Amino acid sequence: MMQHAADTLGIRIGSTTDPHPEIAAAALRHQLGQEGMGLAVVFASSRYDLEALAGCLRREFGQVPVVGCTTAGEIGPLGYTEGGLSGFSLAEDEVTVEIGLIDGVSGLQNRRGQAFAYGLRQRLAGRLAEFDTDSCFALLLVDGLCLREENVALALYDGLGGIPLVGGSAGDDLDFCRTAVLYDGRFHHDAALLLVASTQRRVMTFKTQHFVCASRRLVVTGAQPERRVATEIDGFPAAEEYARVIGLDPAQLNPMVFSAHPMVVKVGGADFVRSVQKVNPDGSMTFYCAIDEGIVFNVAEGVDMVANLAALFEDVGRRIGPPSLVIGCDCILRRLEMGQKGLIDDVAAIMRRHNVVGFSTYGEQFRGMHVNQTFTGIAFGPRTHA
């Protein structure tokens, strides 16, 4: 199944739910095809045979650079889908792009990451008559199981020298087994892809969440930071205490509960969500973000997700005009909450109306931070040049 998106000069978007890699790749290529295509970005279900899919995409797109990652669900003209592909293409005159891959990202040292990002930044600047970070953006796609997104985001952002960074952690449909990024015709594990670009369109990066701090305060009193595991909260087994605070039995804890009751920490006066991934057999809890002893949490309270998104896009419209494309990184826990509350159709309608193409993530990056249960993105305004 596929849908043709309305044509926008220099930008094409598309999605398909066909389970066969060769048919899906051909369908997406048909939707994204345009004269002078300079870049294609593809978000792919992990249900595909990834090696076969990579081969099909190489054949369909030829010499056009194609990058992307695996997902926990796709977002595109068909709304929220699973088991398919979504993507977008940009014409050569829309963006000037530099792209690179970091292998072995789970062991990335800060200095190496900074140098890598700075190198891409300088290569981009060298290709432009005038270099202005206000017309630039960076997209990060990273292995969602590397457990080092905090280090990666901070190092790369430091090296970008003022270029705004947005990104998402690759998913695999909540299997938590194998996630990957797509680069140079292959899917790569334990890797991160950084795309740095300049555009003549007005561009805006954003982060939004529909949670605010509540008064219930918790302290992590036992942790295994290298595994993102909290063993104790307020001196009690982590899962037991978390369940008690939200009024449930530990046996009732599951991803739906985690999506409705995340934790929030304050950083620099702003709220950042720290979401639970799973409860372990020993009663500890694994998080999607960094965890350590002494971290102070507040259990979060939700606000209206649909109203929150509507307000976000009103702000986007005021600042850059109606978006021709929004690259969206949307936490999988938000999608689970939508399903639980019957909001998927309402949210999908907003996403389609604003040309959002992206994926459900295992975490999001914004500037130098790795966050959870947020919607981060890059919005492109209407074309302003001939």
C-alpha positions in Angstrom: 0.0 0.0 0.0 1.3 3.4 -0.8 0.2 7.0 -1.1 1.5 9.8 -3.3 2.2 13.0 -1.4 1.3 16.3 -2.9 4.2 17.7 -4.9 6.2 20.4 -3.3 8.9 22.1 -5.5 12.2 20.5 -4.5 10.8 18.2 -1.8 9.0 14.9 -2.1 7.7 12.7 0.7 6.3 9.2 0.7 5.5 6.0 2.6 4.6 2.4 1.9 3.6 -0.6 4.0 4.4 -3.3 1.5 6.3 -6.0 3.3 8.4 -7.1 0.3 11.7 -5.1 0.2 11.9 -4.9 -3.6 8.3 -3.7 -4.0 8.6 -1.3 -1.0 11.8 0.2 -2.3 10.3 0.7 -5.8 7.2 2.3 -4.3 9.2 4.7 -2.2 11.5 5.6 -5.1 8.4 6.3 -7.3 7.1 8.7 -4.7 10.4 10.4 -3.9 11.7 10.7 -7.5 12.3 14.2 -8.8 14.7 15.8 -11.3 18.0 16.7 -9.7 17.5 14.6 -6.6 20.4 15.3 -4.2 19.5 13.3 -1.2 17.0 10.7 0.0 16.4 9.8 3.7 14.6 6.5 4.4 13.1 5.2 7.7 12.8 1.4 7.6 11.0 -1.2 9.7 13.4 -3.7 11.2 11.0 -6.4 10.0 12.6 -6.3 6.6 15.6 -8.4 5.6 17.9 -5.4 6.0 20.6 -6.7 3.6 18.0 -7.3 0.9 16.4 -3.9 1.5 19.7 -2.1 1.3 20.3 -3.8 -2.1 16.9 -2.8 -3.4 17.4 0.8 -2.3 20.8 0.9 -4.0 19.3 -0.4 -7.3 16.3 2.0 -7.1 18.2 5.2 -6.2 21.4 4.6 -8.0 24.0 7.3 -7.4 21.7 9.4 -5.2 23.0 9.4 -1.5 20.5 7.5 0.6 20.7 7.5 4.4 18.4 6.5 7.2 17.8 4.0 10.0 15.6 1.3 11.4 12.5 2.2 13.4 10.0 1.3 16.0 7.4 2.5 13.5 7.2 5.0 10.7 5.6 8.4 10.1 4.7 9.7 6.7 1.9 10.5 4.3 0.1 7.4 5.5 0.2 8.6 9.1 1.6 6.2 11.7 2.6 2.9 10.2 4.4 -0.3 11.1 6.4 -2.7 9.0 7.0 -0.3 6.1 9.1 2.6 4.8 8.8 6.3 5.0 11.1 8.9 3.6 11.7 12.2 1.8 14.0 13.5 -0.9 15.5 16.9 -1.5 16.6 18.4 -4.8 20.2 19.4 -5.2 19.3 23.1 -5.2 17.5 22.7 -1.9 20.4 21.7 0.3 24.2 21.5 0.4 25.0 18.4 2.4 27.9 16.7 4.1 27.4 13.2 5.6 29.6 10.9 7.7 29.4 7.7 9.6 31.0 6.9 13.0 31.6 3.2 13.6 32.0 1.7 17.1 29.9 4.5 18.5 29.4 2.7 21.8 33.1 3.4 22.6 33.2 7.0 21.1 35.5 9.3 22.9 34.5 12.9 23.3 37.5 14.3 21.4 36.9 12.0 18.4 33.3 12.9 18.2 34.0 16.6 18.3 36.7 16.3 15.6 34.3 14.3 13.4 31.5 16.9 13.6 33.9 19.8 13.2 35.3 18.2 10.1 31.9 17.9 8.5 31.1 21.5 9.5 34.3 22.8 7.9 33.7 20.7 4.7 30.2 22.2 4.4 31.5 25.7 5.0 34.1 25.3 2.3 31.4 24.6 -0.3 29.3 27.7 0.5 29.8 31.2 -0.7 28.5 32.5 2.6 28.4 30.3 5.7 25.7 31.1 8.3 24.8 28.7 11.0 21.3 30.1 11.1 20.6 28.5 7.7 22.2 25.2 8.8 21.0 22.1 10.6 22.4 18.7 11.6 20.5 15.4 11.7 21.8 12.6 13.9 20.7 9.0 13.5 22.3 6.7 16.0 22.1 3.0 16.9 19.4 2.9 19.6 21.0 0.1 21.6 24.5 1.6 21.9 23.7 3.0 25.4 25.9 6.0 24.7 23.6 8.6 23.0 24.3 11.1 25.7 28.1 11.1 25.0 27.5 11.0 21.2 25.0 14.0 21.2 27.2 16.1 23.4 30.4 15.5 21.5 28.9 16.1 18.1 27.1 19.2 19.2 30.2 20.6 20.7 32.0 20.0 17.4 29.3 21.6 15.2 30.1 25.1 16.5 26.6 26.5 16.7 24.8 24.4 14.1 21.5 23.2 15.7 21.4 19.4 16.2 18.3 17.2 16.1 18.2 13.4 16.1 16.7 10.1 16.9 17.8 6.7 18.2 17.1 3.8 15.7 14.5 1.3 16.9 13.5 -2.3 16.2 9.8 -2.6 17.1 10.5 -2.9 20.8 12.5 -6.1 20.3 15.6 -4.4 21.7 17.9 -6.8 19.8 19.4 -5.1 16.7 19.1 -1.5 15.5 21.0 0.1 12.6 21.7 3.2 10.5 21.7 3.2 6.7 24.8 4.7 5.0 26.6 4.1 1.7 24.3 1.3 0.7 24.4 -0.8 3.8 22.9 -1.0 7.3 25.5 -0.5 10.0 25.3 -1.5 13.7 26.9 0.2 16.6 27.2 3.3 14.4 26.0 6.9 14.1 25.2 8.9 11.0 25.6 12.7 11.0 24.1 14.8 8.2 25.1 18.5 8.2 23.4 20.8 5.7 22.7 24.3 4.6 19.4 25.4 3.0 18.0 28.6 1.5 14.7 27.8 3.1 13.8 29.1 6.5 14.5 26.3 8.9 13.6 25.7 12.5 14.5 23.0 15.0 12.3 22.1 17.9 11.6 19.9 20.9 8.2 19.4 22.6 6.8 17.1 25.3 3.5 16.9 27.0 4.6 16.3 30.5 5.3 18.6 33.4 6.9 18.0 36.8 4.6 16.8 39.6 5.4 17.2 43.3 6.3 13.5 43.9 10.1 13.5 44.3 12.3 10.4 44.0 16.0 9.8 44.4 18.0 7.1 42.7 20.0 5.5 45.6 21.4 2.5 43.6 22.5 2.4 40.0 24.6 0.6 37.4 25.3 3.6 35.1 27.0 1.7 32.3 23.8 -0.3 31.8 21.4 2.6 32.4 19.9 0.6 35.3 18.5 1.9 38.5 18.6 -0.8 41.2 17.2 1.3 44.1 14.9 4.3 44.4 14.6 6.0 47.9 16.4 2.9 49.4 13.9 0.4 48.0 14.0 -1.9 45.0 13.5 0.4 42.0 10.5 -1.2 40.4 8.8 -1.8 43.8 9.1 1.9 44.8 8.2 3.3 41.3 5.0 1.1 41.3 4.1 2.2 44.8 4.4 5.9 43.9 2.1 5.6 40.9 -0.3 3.3 42.8 0.2 0.0 41.0 1.5 -3.4 41.8 5.0 -4.1 40.3 3.5 -7.0 38.3 1.4 -4.4 36.4 4.4 -2.5 35.1 4.7 -2.6 31.3 5.6 -0.2 28.4 2.1 1.3 28.5 2.5 2.2 32.1 5.9 3.6 31.5 4.6 5.8 28.7 1.9 7.3 31.0 4.2 7.8 34.1 7.7 8.9 33.0 10.3 10.6 35.3 11.4 14.2 34.8 14.7 15.8 35.8 15.5 19.5 35.8 18.6 20.6 33.8 19.3 24.3 33.6 15.8 25.1 34.7 14.2 23.0 31.9 12.3 19.7 32.3 13.7 16.7 30.5 11.9 13.3 30.5 13.8 10.1 31.6 11.7 7.2 30.5 11.7 3.6 31.7 12.4 0.9 29.1 11.7 -2.2 31.2 11.7 -3.9 34.6 14.3 -6.6 35.0 13.8 -9.9 36.8 15.8 -8.7 39.8 13.4 -5.7 40.3 15.7 -3.2 38.9 14.7 -0.8 36.0 16.4 -0.1 32.7 16.0 3.4 31.4 16.3 4.8 27.8 18.6 7.5 29.1 21.6 7.9 31.4 21.0 7.0 35.1 23.2 7.4 38.1 23.1 7.4 41.9 21.9 10.8 43.3 19.7 11.8 40.4 16.6 13.4 41.6 13.4 12.7 39.7 9.8 14.0 39.8 7.1 11.7 38.5 5.6 13.5 35.6 2.0 14.5 35.0 0.7 14.6 31.4 -1.0 17.4 29.6 -3.1 17.1 26.4 -0.8 15.6 23.6 -3.0 16.8 20.8 -3.2 20.3 22.1 0.5 20.3 22.7 1.2 19.4 19.1 -1.3 21.9 17.8 0.5 24.6 19.8 3.9 23.5 18.5 2.8 23.8 14.8 1.1 27.1 15.4 4.5 28.3 16.6 6.3 26.8 13.6 3.8 28.5 11.3 4.4 31.9 13.0 8.1 31.6 12.8 8.8 30.1 9.4 5.4 29.8 7.6 3.5 26.6 6.7 6.1 23.7 6.7 6.9 22.0 3.4 8.6 19.3 5.3 9.1 18.3 9.0 11.8 15.7 9.8 10.3 14.1 12.9 11.8 12.0 15.7 9.0 10.8 17.9 9.5 8.6 21.0 8.0 5.1 20.8 6.5 5.7 24.2 4.4 8.6 22.9 3.1 6.2 20.2 2.2 3.6 22.9 0.4 6.3 24.8 -1.5 7.4 21.7 -2.7 3.8 21.2 -3.7 3.4 24.8 -5.7 6.7 24.7 -7.1 6.3 21.2 -5.3 9.3 19.9 -3.3 7.9 17.0 -5.8 9.1 14.3 -5.9 12.6 15.8 -2.1 12.9 16.1 -1.6 11.4 12.6 -3.9 13.9 11.1 -1.8 16.7 12.6 1.4 15.1 11.3 0.0 14.6 7.8 -1.3 18.2 7.7 2.2 19.5 8.5 4.2 17.1 6.2 5.9 15.2 8.9 8.2 12.4 7.8 10.1 10.4 10.4 10.0 7.5 12.8 9.2 6.3 16.3 12.5 6.3 18.2 14.3 4.7 21.2 15.2 8.2 22.2 15.7 11.7 20.8 18.5 14.2 20.6 18.2 17.9 20.8 21.3 20.1 20.8 23.7 18.3 23.1 21.1 16.4 25.0 19.7 12.9 24.8 16.0 12.9 25.8 13.0 10.6 26.0 9.3 10.8 25.4 9.6 13.9 23.3 9.0 14.9 19.7 12.0 16.6 18.2 12.3 17.8 14.6 13.5 20.0 11.8 10.9 22.1 10.0 11.4 23.6 6.5 9.5 26.7 5.6 8.1 27.4 2.1 10.5 27.8 -0.7 11.9 31.4 -0.9 14.0 31.2 -4.0 13.4 30.4 -7.7 
